[in-house]
Amino acid sequence: MHFGVLGSGIIGLTTALELQEQFPSAQVSIIADRFNEDTVSYVAAGIFRPGTSFMGPTQEITQQWMTDAFNYWDELRRSKEAPLAGVCQLSGYIYSRTSPTIVRNHFIEKLLPVYRRATEEELKLCQGGWKYGSFFTTCLTESRLFLPYATSKFLKNGGQVVRQHVTNFFDVQQNFDVLVNCTGMGAKELCNDQHLVPIRGQVLKVRAPWIKTAFYGDYDTYVLPGFETVTLGGCRQFDSYNTEWCKYDSMAIKERCYDLLPSLKKAEIVRECVGLRPHRAIVRVEPELLTNAEGRRLKVVHNYGHGGYGVTTAPGTAKYAVKIVREMLAGNSKL
């Protein structure tokens, strides 16, 4: 049995590891042209906090993805490999001046160990005259550490990595039993998917070791402490393909974050990063049977379109994608 995984971001790597776990005697190959710091995953702040509009094929399946993903990250956090994998526990506040619904999250209120309403005293922890707030405890995954950790684990398990830019599914040289498509924004051309849209994000990574708690404010403002730096964000620019750093976005992010936590003004800026989140209204995790002009057939399972919640949901959608792989092999998939 030989499986191929297209893409080596967090979706591709978690899918490849899940394939190795579920099919221990199978050969698994990752095919990609970008790795580690060249992937969008590398830029992500990596906090487990899905957007409330995130959607899979059904509400039940989406909730299962969340549950499976959180359990994966939390189990890794509790293990001795946590520092190497870049997974830790993090608590934080989400504030709003506009609406109490903004500080609620139906996906994780019952899933996280703590998710509660902020007290009046807690609403005053940050400047801004906040009216509504929630406090929660979750996991944070630093992709800068997790991607190399996952790659190393994949290779130790006997996995192979092939460096290749794929523009057509049938360009893949080997005859795979199933090919899993985890190409993120690459799927727009590969699948001619008009539903896949980039949402541009820009963040600053600063050195502020005194920040131990996460904070969210209105207008996509967030301060997220990681292992070595603190991520300041952000922005969500729909259908923007601009991968260049923008000084105006940077100024706006600094102004909002400094207003939230004035002590950040003295933080040293380490780097500024830009990424295009691969957004799809309904995340695509489904099978497809392809046939080319010569009559060659290829079993494909798609796993892309996670938007800004790839790190959050990757292990959950990986588990679901591998379940579809098993169904395809058994001839039970709904094609």
PyMOL commands that set and color helices and strands:
alter all, ss='L'
color gray80, all
select helices_A, chain A and resi 10-22+36-38+40-43+59-78+82-85+100-103+120-123+143-156+169-171+184-190+247-260+262-266+307-330
alter helices_A, ss='H'
color red, helices_A
select strands_A, chain A and resi 2-6+27-32+87-96+114-117+132-141+160-163+178-181+197-207+214-217+221-225+230-233+237-238+268-291+297-306
alter strands_A, ss='S'
color yellow, strands_A
deselect
rebuild
show_as cartoon
